[in-house]
Amino acid sequence: MNRKWWFLFILIILNIVAVYIGLYLDNDIFMRRFKEFVYVVDIISIPFIVVFFII
């Protein structure tokens, strides 16, 4: 596979894993901050995904 697709695949897998970790450990204060970090990473990564699909 192309390097672009590997990067996209790894990004999606990391997002899914991070969201599930945040959902299972929702009561912990640290995990709430981690979920906020995940949301910021998602907002940053969406333009990259769009650019990869255009290229």
N, C-alpha and C positions, 0 to 999 in steps of 0.2 A: 504494500500500500504506500501511497504517497505520504511524505512527512507531514503535510498539511492535515491529512485525515487522521493520522496518529495523534497529533496535537488536539484536534477536535474531539476525538474519542476519549482521550485521557481527561480533557476538561469536563466533558459531560459526566464521566464516571466519578470524578472527584466532587462535582456538584451534587450528584445523587447521594453519594456516601455522606457528605457533609450535612445535607438536609436530613437524612435519616438519623444521623447522630444527634442533630439538634432536636428532632422530634422525640426521640426516645429519652433524652436527658433534659427535658424542658424545664424541670423544677430547679435545676442548678443555676445559680447566678452567672457562673462562668459560661455555661452553655447558652444562656440568653445573649451574652455579649458575642459569643461565637456565631450565633445565628445572625446577629446584626452584621458581623463581618462577612458571612456567607452572602447575605443580601447585597452588600456593597460589591463583592466579587462578581455576583451575577450581573449586576448593573454594568460593571466594567467589562465583563466578558461577552455580553450580548452584541455590542458593536463588532468585536473581533469575529464572532461566529458569523454575523451577517457579511462581513468583509470576506471571510473564507469562502462562503457560499457564492459570492459574486465572482471572486477570483477562481 
